[in-house]
């Protein structure tokens, strides 16, 4: 779970009807890409700030209220009403209802990267490059900027990033003589050695989660989804996807993975008592460990994500943007708030204090940030590892334009392989057929 979310691992359904509404509504827009660019320039945003007004901001970040207060102090003519409309898919349900109704939505909404395309392609969001925000590209990491860039438009600004790394329990590793793995082969060997020595311990947990599997497919070079307007390609047996599945099968089938669901009470206990020896997750994890697993203090460390050949390669796990809804009655002011929220040093500093991991290059390169050595992690300069990972993200990943729906059906397809400790490839093939059927029903052009 990112400190900015309550459900990083299990993406829950927000209802097929709501999702279908997004997909169907997107098709006209998809033909030539999303429409609705902001009309104006950066100077118009400055003018909107001077004129003032009121905007509503839906988000679930711990720092949202404090950021809004700091913004209003700097721009006293502006009032920002902050609303926690629920986390992730809970918010998306309300957001889609407001979009369908044509009113009742916020001016600015927090939307995760995996869901952003779905809202952009339904022509629900403002294209921010009309306000000159495309000129901010160099301020962000390449992977997060790519996530908000859709069909030559900019549909949000990156809030945070989640390059995947490996957190490991050094106490457990030392006790059982485990070397820190640099390859997945090393990781599998460590899993075998640990579980053989103590059957109550596991190298990690995985109960079947699309938010975990897909970033690992991404790291393996998989490109199972490709979208070009209404044309969508789905291949969950491409080389990279099979590469991951064949590797992960070596952990799943022999029972080397704990089936404790991530974020459950049992998971927190397992992380704290050494039952789970590593966490393959995003760079936002330190704040969660420090705040929710106090008994792990001094035991955990961080290392690069294992790769297939030992060379640096990772992906993004989680992360959000802030977007402006087209139904906003004050779009220039809303866009100005988004600009301040995710490019102002003051705002980003507030965000970092709440446990966020930045998407902005300036903060990632800051010497003070890089030199932080938390006692929880044994004095390790963990940000050096996390920041290095942010520059090693494999490029060109895409999500589906109905990814929220896709994630809800993972448990019914791939999830069966987890339950049976069977071949993940069979589950992936079943998932693919489900997605093709659904996409066609929504009017997308998907080849069998």
ChimeraX attribute file (.defattr): number of C-alpha atoms within 10 A of each C-alpha:
attribute: neighborCount
match mode: 1-to-1
recipient: residues
	/A:1	18
	/A:2	25
	/A:3	22
	/A:4	25
	/A:5	19
	/A:6	15
	/A:7	17
	/A:8	22
	/A:9	23
	/A:10	21
	/A:11	19
	/A:12	15
	/A:13	18
	/A:14	19
	/A:15	13
	/A:16	12
	/A:17	11
	/A:18	18
	/A:19	23
	/A:20	17
	/A:21	16
	/A:22	24
	/A:23	23
	/A:24	17
	/A:25	19
	/A:26	27
	/A:27	21
	/A:28	16
	/A:29	19
	/A:30	23
	/A:31	13
	/A:32	12
	/A:33	20
	/A:34	27
	/A:35	20
	/A:36	17
	/A:37	17
	/A:38	20
	/A:39	15
	/A:40	14
	/A:41	15
	/A:42	18
	/A:43	13
	/A:44	17
	/A:45	21
	/A:46	14
	/A:47	13
	/A:48	21
	/A:49	21
	/A:50	14
	/A:51	12
	/A:52	17
	/A:53	15
	/A:54	14
	/A:55	20
	/A:56	17
	/A:57	26
	/A:58	23
	/A:59	26
	/A:60	23
	/A:61	21
	/A:62	18
	/A:63	21
	/A:64	21
	/A:65	18
	/A:66	15
	/A:67	22
	/A:68	20
	/A:69	17
	/A:70	15
	/A:71	20
	/A:72	16
	/A:73	12
	/A:74	11
	/A:75	15
	/A:76	14
	/A:77	14
	/A:78	21
	/A:79	17
	/A:80	20
	/A:81	15
	/A:82	20
	/A:83	15
	/A:84	15
	/A:85	19
	/A:86	16
	/A:87	19
	/A:88	23
	/A:89	20
	/A:90	13
	/A:91	20
	/A:92	24
	/A:93	19
	/A:94	17
	/A:95	24
	/A:96	19
	/A:97	16
	/A:98	15
	/A:99	23
	/A:100	16
	/A:101	10
	/A:102	12
	/A:103	12
	/A:104	14
	/A:105	22
	/A:106	27
	/A:107	26
	/A:108	27
	/A:109	26
	/A:110	26
	/A:111	27
	/A:112	23
	/A:113	26
	/A:114	22
	/A:115	22
	/A:116	26
	/A:117	26
	/A:118	22
	/A:119	26
	/A:120	32
	/A:121	29
	/A:122	23
	/A:123	24
	/A:124	27
	/A:125	29
	/A:126	27
	/A:127	29
	/A:128	27
	/A:129	22
	/A:130	17
	/A:131	24
	/A:132	17
	/A:133	21
	/A:134	19
	/A:135	10
	/A:136	13
	/A:137	17
	/A:138	12
	/A:139	16
	/A:140	24
	/A:141	21
	/A:142	18
	/A:143	23
	/A:144	26
	/A:145	23
	/A:146	18
	/A:147	26
	/A:148	25
	/A:149	20
	/A:150	18
	/A:151	18
	/A:152	12
	/A:153	20
	/A:154	26
	/A:155	31
	/A:156	35
	/A:157	30
	/A:158	33
	/A:159	26
	/A:160	27
	/A:161	27
	/A:162	26
	/A:163	31
	/A:164	32
	/A:165	28
	/A:166	22
	/A:167	23
	/A:168	24
	/A:169	25
	/A:170	22
	/A:171	16
	/A:172	21
	/A:173	19
	/A:174	11
	/A:175	9
	/A:176	15
	/A:177	12
	/A:178	17
	/A:179	13
	/A:180	18
	/A:181	20
	/A:182	19
	/A:183	18
	/A:184	18
	/A:185	17
	/A:186	18
	/A:187	20
	/A:188	18
	/A:189	17
	/A:190	21
	/A:191	23
	/A:192	19
	/A:193	18
	/A:194	23
	/A:195	17
	/A:196	13
	/A:197	10
	/A:198	11
	/A:199	13
	/A:200	12
	/A:201	21
	/A:202	26
	/A:203	28
	/A:204	21
	/A:205	23
	/A:206	20
	/A:207	18
	/A:208	22
	/A:209	21
	/A:210	19
	/A:211	19
	/A:212	20
	/A:213	20
	/A:214	22
	/A:215	22
	/A:216	27
	/A:217	23
	/A:218	25
	/A:219	28
	/A:220	23
	/A:221	23
	/A:222	25
	/A:223	24
	/A:224	22
	/A:225	17
	/A:226	17
	/A:227	18
	/A:228	14
	/A:229	20
	/A:230	20
	/A:231	16
	/A:232	18
	/A:233	18
	/A:234	20
	/A:235	19
	/A:236	23
	/A:237	18
	/A:238	15
	/A:239	16
	/A:240	19
	/A:241	24
	/A:242	19
	/A:243	18
	/A:244	23
	/A:245	24
	/A:246	14
	/A:247	16
	/A:248	18
	/A:249	19
	/A:250	18
	/A:251	22
	/A:252	24
	/A:253	16
	/A:254	11
	/A:255	17
	/A:256	24
	/A:257	23
	/A:258	20
	/A:259	17
	/A:260	18
	/A:261	17
	/A:262	22
	/A:263	14
	/A:264	10
	/A:265	10
	/A:266	12
	/A:267	18
	/A:268	17
	/A:269	16
	/A:270	21
	/A:271	24
	/A:272	21
	/A:273	16
	/A:274	23
	/A:275	21
	/A:276	24
	/A:277	24
	/A:278	24
	/A:279	22
	/A:280	23
	/A:281	26
	/A:282	28
	/A:283	30
	/A:284	26
	/A:285	21
	/A:286	24
	/A:287	18
	/A:288	14
	/A:289	20
	/A:290	18
	/A:291	10
	/A:292	14
	/A:293	16
	/A:294	12
	/A:295	15
	/A:296	19
	/A:297	15
	/A:298	17
	/A:299	18
	/A:300	26
	/A:301	20
	/A:302	25
	/A:303	19
	/A:304	25
	/A:305	29
	/A:306	24
	/A:307	20
	/A:308	18
	/A:309	11
	/A:310	15
	/A:311	13
	/A:312	19
	/A:313	25
	/A:314	26
	/A:315	29
	/A:316	27
	/A:317	28
	/A:318	26
	/A:319	27
	/A:320	28
	/A:321	25
	/A:322	27
	/A:323	31
	/A:324	30
	/A:325	28
	/A:326	24
	/A:327	18
	/A:328	20
	/A:329	13
	/A:330	17
	/A:331	23
	/A:332	25
	/A:333	27
	/A:334	28
	/A:335	30
	/A:336	21
	/A:337	28
	/A:338	25
	/A:339	21
	/A:340	16
	/A:341	24
	/A:342	24
	/A:343	20
	/A:344	13
	/A:345	14
	/A:346	14
	/A:347	20
	/A:348	24
	/A:349	15
	/A:350	18
	/A:351	24
	/A:352	16
	/A:353	12
	/A:354	17
	/A:355	21
	/A:356	27
	/A:357	30
	/A:358	26
	/A:359	30
	/A:360	24
	/A:361	16
	/A:362	15
	/A:363	20
	/A:364	21
	/A:365	14
	/A:366	10
	/A:367	11
	/A:368	10
	/A:369	16
	/A:370	17
	/A:371	13
	/A:372	14
	/A:373	15
	/A:374	16
	/A:375	14
	/A:376	18
	/A:377	22
	/A:378	15
	/A:379	12
	/A:380	18
	/A:381	18
	/A:382	22
	/A:383	22
	/A:384	19
	/A:385	18
	/A:386	24
	/A:387	21
	/A:388	16
	/A:389	24
	/A:390	27
	/A:391	17
	/A:392	20
	/A:393	22
	/A:394	18
	/A:395	16
	/A:396	13
	/A:397	22
	/A:398	17
	/A:399	21
	/A:400	22
	/A:401	30
	/A:402	23
	/A:403	17
	/A:404	23
	/A:405	26
	/A:406	21
	/A:407	21
	/A:408	19
	/A:409	18
	/A:410	25
	/A:411	19
	/A:412	13
	/A:413	20
	/A:414	25
	/A:415	21
	/A:416	18
	/A:417	21
	/A:418	23
	/A:419	13
	/A:420	11
	/A:421	16
	/A:422	17
	/A:423	19
	/A:424	25
	/A:425	20
	/A:426	16
	/A:427	21
	/A:428	22
	/A:429	16
	/A:430	17
	/A:431	21
	/A:432	22
	/A:433	16
	/A:434	16
	/A:435	22
	/A:436	20
	/A:437	13
	/A:438	17
	/A:439	25
	/A:440	14
	/A:441	13
	/A:442	19
	/A:443	15
	/A:444	23
	/A:445	17
	/A:446	17
	/A:447	11
	/A:448	11
